[in-house]
Amino acid sequence: MSDVKTTPPTLEQLQKLISRGPFNQWLNFTFLKADESGIEIKATWREEWVVNPDRRYTHGGILAAIVDVAADYAIAAQLGRPVPTIDIRVDYHKAAMPGDLTAKARIVRSGSQYSTAEAYVHDKDGALVASGRGTISPRRPNRDSTTPRTTVTRSSGRCRITAATAGFRGVSQQQESQSFMNSPHKASPTKRLIVAMTGATGSIYGIRILERLRSIGGWETHLIVSDAGVLNAFQEYGMDRKALHKLADVSHNVRDVGATIASGSFLTTGMVIAPCSMKTLASVAHAFADNLITRAADVVLKERRRLVLITREAPLNLAHIRNMEAVTLMGGVIFPPVPAFYSGGKSIDDLVNHTVGRVLDLFDVEHETIKRWDGMTGPAGKTKKKK
């Protein structure tokens, strides 16, 4: 029997719900947010989480548990009750040092038999430490159903936990799989944009794009910064890696080629590389996916999504021009940050804002950042009257 659609529970009700179980009480979860875009919870750090007393990083099982609970409650927040996890995959991005952990989760697919939610866990400094995707059963289990068997497999940097569903709720695995394939899914209302920053001068363009999208709302930003990009941002604006990560909703390690954005099945609106060095341009032009920036760009191109490169170099040699031609022929957009003086900008900041606004236009971002062209004014713009 399907659930009757009801008003989503309040934060207070969700807090009581998540605090019912002894394990969740031990993790000391606090509900921070719950709305149509997803949920956000905090797990208060405990000394018992430490697995290595010398290096003092958090046990991976704790991170997996937080991913599991967050994905679970992204769906529970809509149903008003906890739901069982059937399958979960966890990716570990960096060691989680002592400090509270915050998890954000959102529904990716919603079905009558199975639903899918993804979660991202950040440390107290805002750095991504773990992420994952859980397959959840929204149906109410029969009271006489057998307990599902659980298997755990591990590989480098990953953990996968699967509940074998034979006999679970009296439905066979084949029936469940077929129901999932036939069930309706709905896409997340949140739009995603990948923002990459490389070693060319002009880090302000990537910074300003992230700032604008956060202020506009409705966009989930995924940030990748190369090592040279970090050095550049610090040289030009005194911002270190942590400061850059705080501007984005999700931050990825440039060497994590197994991240979500490295797959075409992870839906995004597209990607902007701001600024884009000539080395990165060459890698994109020749599909040399040697890090997450170039791999993500390769994915965006093959999926026929929008790729914009804010290329920063002058003058250009023939190799640069041919690489730009190659990217253009593949569907990418080469966007040198050439200032538009007709807008009447009074400062460098005005010129930067105009370029950023034009880039946002390419992704159909609704904004009022720039002064739009409204025809020429002055003597040259006057229309001669007919005699």
Beta strands, then each sheet from edge to edge (+ up, - down):
strand 1: 29-35
strand 2: 38-43
strand 3: 85-92
strand 4: 101-109
strand 5: 115-122
strand 6: 128-136
strand 7: 149-155
strand 8: 158-164
strand 9: 191-197
strand 10: 219-225
strand 11: 250-252
strand 12: 270-276
strand 13: 306-311
strand 14: 333-334
sheet 1: 1+ 2- 4+ 5- 6+ 3- 8+ 7-
sheet 2: 11+ 10+ 9+ 12+ 13+ 14+
end
